[in-house]
Amino acid sequence: MEEQDQAKSAAALNKRSTANARKVGAFKKGESSQFLWAEEGKVKEALSRLSAGTSTWLMLGNKDASNKNSIDLLSEGKGDIEDIRGLLEDDAISFFVLAKTCPDEDMSTSKEASNYNVVRNIFLAWVGPKVKPMLKARSSQHRAALYMRLKPMIQLHGELQLAEKAELTDDAVYDKLGVTGWRVTA
C-alpha cells in the first residue's frame, strides 16, 4: 500500500513538473526538433521591419553555446545575397529570411519587367562544411521547426538549403521562388 502511494505521489510530481516546464517554453529530453526563442519579441520586431522594407534580410542562429536549442536574432541588414554570403561561416549554422525583389512572372520577359516587381521572402538554411555531425543532425530538425514557427509570422515563398557558399546565387533564389523566364546568368 505504501509503495502504491509513493508511486502515485511520484507520478503526480512528475506530471506537475512536466506541465510547469511546458508553461515556460521548455521541452522534454529527446524533443530536439523543438527550439526556444532567446527573445521572441526581437525576432517579431525584425520580421516587421523586413515586411515594411526597412531591412531586407535577417539572420537567426544560436549564440549561446550552453543552450543548443536556443535560436537568437543574430543580425539584420539592408542588402542582398552578397551581404548574406559574407556572413556564412564554415563552422556555423545560420538561418536567414531574405526579402528578394523579383520581377513579376507575367512581365518577366517584357521590356517593362522592372516596372512590375514583387517582394518575396525566402528562408535560407546554412550548415557550414566544418560543423560537427551531431550539430548538423540537430540543425535539420531546427530548420524544419523554425520554418514552421516563422510561417505564421511572415509569408515565406520558398526555402533554400545551402551546403556551399557558391550555391547562394540569384538564379538559385529565383528558381526556389518560382520566378520563371528570368536568368541572371546565361
N, C-alpha and C positions, 0 to 999 in steps of 0.2 A: 504494500500500500504506500509506504514511504517513497519507494522508488518511482511509483507512478506519479506521485505528487511532484517529486523532483523533476521528472521528465516533462510534465505539464508546465511547470514553472520555467524550465529552461527553454521550452518551445515558445512560451509566451514572451519571454525576454528576447529571444532571437527574432520573433515576429515584430516586436516593438522596435528593436534596433534597426532592422531592415527597413521598416516604414519610415523611421526618422532619417536614415541615410538617404532614402529616395526623396524626402522632403527638401533636403539641402542640395540636391542635384548629384549626389554620389551614386555609385552603382556597385553591384556585387563583383567579386573577383571572377574573372573569366569573361566579363562583358567588355572585352577590349574594343569592340566595334563602336562603343559609345565614347564620347568625349565631353569635357566640360569647357564652357567658355570661361576664360580667365576674367574677362569683363565684357559681358554680352552687350551692355549699353554702348560701349565704344565701337563695337562691330556694327551695331544698328545705325549709329551716327555716321560711320564711314560709308555704309551702304546708302544712306540718304544722300550724302554728298556725291556719291557715284551716280545715283539716279538723277540728281539735279545738274550734273555735268561740271561740278566744281573740281572733281577729280575724275580720272579715267581708269585707275586701277587701284586695287588694294591687295595687300599680301597678308596671308594668315599662316600661322605655324606655331610651333612650340618653342618658347624661350625659357621655360622652367624645366631644367633637366631633372629635378626631383619629382615632377609630376608629368609623366609622359603622355597622359591622357588629357592634358590641358591645351586648348587652342587659343592663341592670342592674336590680336591685330598687331602685326609687326611693322607695317609701313603702308603708306598710300601716296599717290602722286598723280601728276597730270603729265602724261606722256604716252608712249606706245610700246610696242613689242621690244624695241631696243632697250628701253629702260628696265623692263622685266628681265630680259636676257642677262643684263648686268647684275641682277640680284641672285641668279641661280648659282648656288654653291655646290661643289661636288660632294660634300659630306653632309648636306642638309636636305630636309623635306620641307617643301613650301607649297602653299596653295594660293592661287590668285583668282580674283574676279577682274576681268578686263572688259571695259565698255568700248567696243570696237565700232567705229563708224564704217558702215558698209553701204555700197551703192544699192539702191532699190532693185530687187530682182527683175522687175518689169522693165526697168530703164537701163540695166547694166550694159546692154550692147549699143545703146544710142549715144549720140554726142552729148546729150543733156543729162547723162547719168550723174554727174557731180552735183546737179541741182536737186536731186532726189535721194538724199542719204537718210539712212535709218541707223540708229544706235542699237546694237545687240550685245548682250552680255554673255561672255564665255567663261567657264570655270576651267582653270588650268591647274594641273597637279604635277609637281616636280619632285622626283625622287632621284637625288644625285647618285652617280655611279659608285661612290665610296661610302654610301650608307650601309650600315651593318644589316645583315639578312633579317634579324628579328624586327628591327625597326622598319624595314621595307614591308614586311608582312603586316605590321600594325598600320602602316601608312595606307595600305589598300583598304583596310577596314575603316579608318578615319575618313578617307576620301569619300567613300560611299555615304557614311553618316553625315559628314559635313555638307555634301551636296544636297542631301535631303533636308537638312536644317536650314540651308540658305534659300532653297526654293520658295518657301512662303514669305521670305523677307525681300527678295528681289527676283525678277524674272530672269531665268537663265535660259539661253537659247542653244547651248551646246557645252560639251566637255572635251578637253584635250589632255591626254596623259603624255607627259614628256619623259623620255629616257635619256635624250641627249639635247644639249643646248641648240644644236643645229636644227632640231625638229620644230622649234618655235619660229615660224615664218608666217608672213601674211597669207600665203597660199594655203597653208595648213589650217590657219584660223578661219579663213573664208570657207574652206571645204567643210569644216565642222559646223559652221554657222549656216550652211546651206545656201551660200551665195553662189549662184550659177552664172556661167558665162563671164566670169571675171578672173583674170590671171594677172598677177604682178610680174611673174617671170614667164618667159616663153617656154 
